Amino acid sequence: MSDGFFLVLEGPEGAGKTSLATALVAAMQAEGLDPVAVREPGGTGPAEHARQALLDPASRLDPHTELLFVAAARAHLVQAIIRPALAEGRIVLSDRYELSTLAYQGAGRGLPAATVAQVNEVATQGLTPDLVLVLDIPPEVGRSRQAAVGKSRDRFEREDDGFHERVADAYRKAAGPAVRHLDGTAPRADVLAAAWAALQEARPETFRRRRG
């Protein structure tokens, strides 16, 4: 592996990951960086087909099948885009990665953590992020945000309150050397500033102090 940097954004529904990803890409480009932005599940042709099946409210997937769909999409994204970009020394920003599987299929669906971890290992072939930014937010705040913008609810968003509480709790408890928690209820500018500070701490030679 060369000087590539792998950043992952995580959090429950309505946490603001997509908005933060967009803002971070713009901030990086303003600093002369050229990030590769991907999302999960998705990012490749086959992975987008899996995404459609996973999010479609009409899909009937049991937890184990759901886990394997997620893993297959991730495996192809890692193989086709993430690893090659990192090998070229690029910055890769992924909206979700393996922590999502532990939160949704593990805590949310109730699959054993060991099973989820093993499937994640197969899908990623051991590729771990340099930094994971978790946007913590109460489920009810995320739902109200989505309702405010009239978002059509997908298969996961239609799950009951208990499911979303378990997912949010798993995120709140997430820990590890690469994991940093951010307040997802803060104003967007503050979240961006906190995210950039975490990037600067993780790789100061790449992410310089932002101007203005």
C-alpha positions, 0 to 999 in steps of 0.5 A, spaced: 500 500 500 502 506 498 500 513 501 493 512 499 488 514 505 481 510 506 476 515 510 469 512 512 463 515 514 458 512 518 451 513 522 444 511 522 438 514 518 438 521 517 445 522 520 447 527 515 453 522 512 451 524 505 451 531 506 458 531 510 461 527 504 459 532 499 462 537 503 468 533 505 469 532 497 469 539 496 473 541 501 479 536 499 478 539 492 479 546 494 485 544 497 488 541 491 486 533 493 483 529 488 478 524 492 474 518 490 467 518 493 463 511 493 457 509 497 455 502 500 452 498 498 453 500 491 459 504 487 459 498 481 454 496 476 453 489 480 453 493 487 448 497 485 444 492 483 444 489 490 443 496 493 436 496 489 434 489 492 436 491 499 433 498 499 426 496 495 421 495 500 418 490 496 424 485 497 423 479 502 430 478 504 431 474 511 437 477 515 442 472 512 441 473 505 441 480 506 448 480 509 450 476 503 447 481 499 451 487 502 457 483 503 457 481 495 456 488 493 462 490 498 467 485 495 466 488 488 467 495 490 473 493 494 476 489 488 474 494 483 475 501 486 477 502 493 484 497 493 486 500 486 485 507 488 489 506 494 494 503 491 495 509 486 495 513 492 488 516 492 484 518 498 478 514 498 471 516 501 466 511 502 459 513 505 458 506 509 463 500 510 463 494 514 461 498 521 454 499 517 454 491 517 455 490 524 450 495 526 444 493 521 445 486 520 448 485 527 445 489 532 439 491 528 437 484 525 440 480 531 445 476 527 451 474 531 457 479 531 462 473 530 458 471 523 458 478 521 465 479 522 467 473 519 463 475 512 466 482 513 473 479 513 471 475 506 468 481 503 474 486 505 480 481 505 482 485 511 482 492 508 481 497 514 479 504 514 485 509 516 479 513 519 472 512 521 467 518 522 461 516 526 455 521 526 451 520 532 444 522 532 438 519 536 433 515 531 427 520 532 432 526 530 434 522 523 427 520 522 424 528 523 430 530 518 428 525 513 420 527 514 422 534 513 425 533 506 419 529 504 424 523 503 421 516 500 422 511 506 426 505 503 426 498 506 431 499 512 427 506 514 421 502 514 423 498 520 420 499 527 423 503 532 426 498 536 430 496 530 433 503 529 434 504 536 439 498 536 442 500 530 443 507 533 446 504 540 451 500 536 454 506 533 454 509 539 458 504 542 463 503 536 470 503 538 477 502 535 483 506 534 481 509 527 474 510 530 472 518 531 465 520 534 462 526 531 455 530 534 450 529 528 446 534 531 450 539 530 450 545 525 453 542 518 459 547 518 461 545 525 460 537 523 465 539 517 470 543 521 470 537 526 471 532 521 476 536 518 480 536 524 479 529 525 482 528 518 488 533 520 490 529 526 490 522 522 494 525 516 497 532 517 501 531 511 495 530 507 490 534 510 492 541 512 489 547 516 483 549 512 483 556 509 477 560 511 
